[in-house]
Amino acid sequence: MDKTLVAYDKLYSSIPSIGFLNRKKRIAAFLKITNMLQIMIDKDDISEDDGLYLLSVLVRKCSRFQKAAMMTALNLTTIERKYLSNIGFKYSNDFRCSLRMYPVDDVESQKDVS
């Protein structure tokens, strides 16, 4: 079986409950899934492009994850960057742009040029 399909199944089955209009649970669900995905990327199980593709498929196939991704994108400016994986930040920022919201600067990727 393709590694991407295995990763999708693992991520899909790991999506936790998001509660009813519960901001914290929705953001926590997004963080959990994107952190799992970042570990897969770091171990070279899948590529970053495949990871972004998996997140977009999850958003379309799983309403819980779609709501979690939406809540995270809407609140991205209030979430400390240290809690977001690189793939989670990138996807959430792209999601914001698709909602016609301004992207958030990635402070961690900017180096102090003094």
MODELLER restraints for C-alpha pairs under 7 A, 6 or more apart:
rsr = mdl.restraints
at = mdl.atoms
rsr.add(forms.Gaussian(group=physical.xy_distance, feature=features.Distance(at['CA:3:A'], at['CA:45:A']), mean=6.81, stdev=0.5))
rsr.add(forms.Gaussian(group=physical.xy_distance, feature=features.Distance(at['CA:3:A'], at['CA:46:A']), mean=6.80, stdev=0.5))
rsr.add(forms.Gaussian(group=physical.xy_distance, feature=features.Distance(at['CA:4:A'], at['CA:46:A']), mean=6.49, stdev=0.5))
rsr.add(forms.Gaussian(group=physical.xy_distance, feature=features.Distance(at['CA:8:A'], at['CA:54:A']), mean=6.36, stdev=0.5))
rsr.add(forms.Gaussian(group=physical.xy_distance, feature=features.Distance(at['CA:11:A'], at['CA:33:A']), mean=6.21, stdev=0.5))
rsr.add(forms.Gaussian(group=physical.xy_distance, feature=features.Distance(at['CA:15:A'], at['CA:29:A']), mean=6.34, stdev=0.5))
rsr.add(forms.Gaussian(group=physical.xy_distance, feature=features.Distance(at['CA:15:A'], at['CA:33:A']), mean=6.65, stdev=0.5))
rsr.add(forms.Gaussian(group=physical.xy_distance, feature=features.Distance(at['CA:16:A'], at['CA:29:A']), mean=5.85, stdev=0.5))
rsr.add(forms.Gaussian(group=physical.xy_distance, feature=features.Distance(at['CA:18:A'], at['CA:25:A']), mean=4.92, stdev=0.5))
rsr.add(forms.Gaussian(group=physical.xy_distance, feature=features.Distance(at['CA:18:A'], at['CA:26:A']), mean=4.88, stdev=0.5))
rsr.add(forms.Gaussian(group=physical.xy_distance, feature=features.Distance(at['CA:18:A'], at['CA:29:A']), mean=6.71, stdev=0.5))
rsr.add(forms.Gaussian(group=physical.xy_distance, feature=features.Distance(at['CA:18:A'], at['CA:64:A']), mean=6.56, stdev=0.5))
rsr.add(forms.Gaussian(group=physical.xy_distance, feature=features.Distance(at['CA:19:A'], at['CA:25:A']), mean=6.50, stdev=0.5))
rsr.add(forms.Gaussian(group=physical.xy_distance, feature=features.Distance(at['CA:23:A'], at['CA:71:A']), mean=6.76, stdev=0.5))
rsr.add(forms.Gaussian(group=physical.xy_distance, feature=features.Distance(at['CA:26:A'], at['CA:67:A']), mean=6.90, stdev=0.5))
rsr.add(forms.Gaussian(group=physical.xy_distance, feature=features.Distance(at['CA:26:A'], at['CA:68:A']), mean=4.32, stdev=0.5))
rsr.add(forms.Gaussian(group=physical.xy_distance, feature=features.Distance(at['CA:26:A'], at['CA:71:A']), mean=6.54, stdev=0.5))
rsr.add(forms.Gaussian(group=physical.xy_distance, feature=features.Distance(at['CA:27:A'], at['CA:68:A']), mean=5.65, stdev=0.5))
rsr.add(forms.Gaussian(group=physical.xy_distance, feature=features.Distance(at['CA:27:A'], at['CA:71:A']), mean=6.40, stdev=0.5))
rsr.add(forms.Gaussian(group=physical.xy_distance, feature=features.Distance(at['CA:27:A'], at['CA:72:A']), mean=5.34, stdev=0.5))
rsr.add(forms.Gaussian(group=physical.xy_distance, feature=features.Distance(at['CA:29:A'], at['CA:68:A']), mean=6.30, stdev=0.5))
rsr.add(forms.Gaussian(group=physical.xy_distance, feature=features.Distance(at['CA:30:A'], at['CA:65:A']), mean=6.88, stdev=0.5))
rsr.add(forms.Gaussian(group=physical.xy_distance, feature=features.Distance(at['CA:30:A'], at['CA:68:A']), mean=5.42, stdev=0.5))
rsr.add(forms.Gaussian(group=physical.xy_distance, feature=features.Distance(at['CA:30:A'], at['CA:69:A']), mean=5.96, stdev=0.5))
rsr.add(forms.Gaussian(group=physical.xy_distance, feature=features.Distance(at['CA:31:A'], at['CA:84:A']), mean=6.43, stdev=0.5))
rsr.add(forms.Gaussian(group=physical.xy_distance, feature=features.Distance(at['CA:34:A'], at['CA:85:A']), mean=6.50, stdev=0.5))
rsr.add(forms.Gaussian(group=physical.xy_distance, feature=features.Distance(at['CA:34:A'], at['CA:87:A']), mean=6.54, stdev=0.5))
rsr.add(forms.Gaussian(group=physical.xy_distance, feature=features.Distance(at['CA:34:A'], at['CA:88:A']), mean=5.06, stdev=0.5))
rsr.add(forms.Gaussian(group=physical.xy_distance, feature=features.Distance(at['CA:35:A'], at['CA:85:A']), mean=5.64, stdev=0.5))
rsr.add(forms.Gaussian(group=physical.xy_distance, feature=features.Distance(at['CA:37:A'], at['CA:51:A']), mean=6.69, stdev=0.5))
rsr.add(forms.Gaussian(group=physical.xy_distance, feature=features.Distance(at['CA:38:A'], at['CA:85:A']), mean=6.35, stdev=0.5))
rsr.add(forms.Gaussian(group=physical.xy_distance, feature=features.Distance(at['CA:38:A'], at['CA:87:A']), mean=6.17, stdev=0.5))
rsr.add(forms.Gaussian(group=physical.xy_distance, feature=features.Distance(at['CA:40:A'], at['CA:46:A']), mean=6.21, stdev=0.5))
rsr.add(forms.Gaussian(group=physical.xy_distance, feature=features.Distance(at['CA:41:A'], at['CA:47:A']), mean=5.75, stdev=0.5))
rsr.add(forms.Gaussian(group=physical.xy_distance, feature=features.Distance(at['CA:41:A'], at['CA:48:A']), mean=6.18, stdev=0.5))
rsr.add(forms.Gaussian(group=physical.xy_distance, feature=features.Distance(at['CA:52:A'], at['CA:91:A']), mean=6.61, stdev=0.5))
rsr.add(forms.Gaussian(group=physical.xy_distance, feature=features.Distance(at['CA:58:A'], at['CA:65:A']), mean=6.46, stdev=0.5))
rsr.add(forms.Gaussian(group=physical.xy_distance, feature=features.Distance(at['CA:59:A'], at['CA:65:A']), mean=5.61, stdev=0.5))
rsr.add(forms.Gaussian(group=physical.xy_distance, feature=features.Distance(at['CA:59:A'], at['CA:66:A']), mean=4.27, stdev=0.5))
rsr.add(forms.Gaussian(group=physical.xy_distance, feature=features.Distance(at['CA:60:A'], at['CA:66:A']), mean=6.80, stdev=0.5))
rsr.add(forms.Gaussian(group=physical.xy_distance, feature=features.Distance(at['CA:69:A'], at['CA:92:A']), mean=6.77, stdev=0.5))
rsr.add(forms.Gaussian(group=physical.xy_distance, feature=features.Distance(at['CA:72:A'], at['CA:92:A']), mean=6.68, stdev=0.5))
rsr.add(forms.Gaussian(group=physical.xy_distance, feature=features.Distance(at['CA:73:A'], at['CA:92:A']), mean=5.00, stdev=0.5))
rsr.add(forms.Gaussian(group=physical.xy_distance, feature=features.Distance(at['CA:73:A'], at['CA:93:A']), mean=6.55, stdev=0.5))
rsr.add(forms.Gaussian(group=physical.xy_distance, feature=features.Distance(at['CA:73:A'], at['CA:95:A']), mean=6.16, stdev=0.5))
rsr.add(forms.Gaussian(group=physical.xy_distance, feature=features.Distance(at['CA:73:A'], at['CA:96:A']), mean=5.30, stdev=0.5))
rsr.add(forms.Gaussian(group=physical.xy_distance, feature=features.Distance(at['CA:74:A'], at['CA:96:A']), mean=6.87, stdev=0.5))
rsr.add(forms.Gaussian(group=physical.xy_distance, feature=features.Distance(at['CA:77:A'], at['CA:104:A']), mean=6.77, stdev=0.5))
rsr.add(forms.Gaussian(group=physical.xy_distance, feature=features.Distance(at['CA:93:A'], at['CA:103:A']), mean=5.57, stdev=0.5))
rsr.add(forms.Gaussian(group=physical.xy_distance, feature=features.Distance(at['CA:93:A'], at['CA:104:A']), mean=6.39, stdev=0.5))
rsr.add(forms.Gaussian(group=physical.xy_distance, feature=features.Distance(at['CA:96:A'], at['CA:102:A']), mean=6.81, stdev=0.5))
rsr.add(forms.Gaussian(group=physical.xy_distance, feature=features.Distance(at['CA:96:A'], at['CA:103:A']), mean=6.33, stdev=0.5))
rsr.add(forms.Gaussian(group=physical.xy_distance, feature=features.Distance(at['CA:97:A'], at['CA:103:A']), mean=6.03, stdev=0.5))
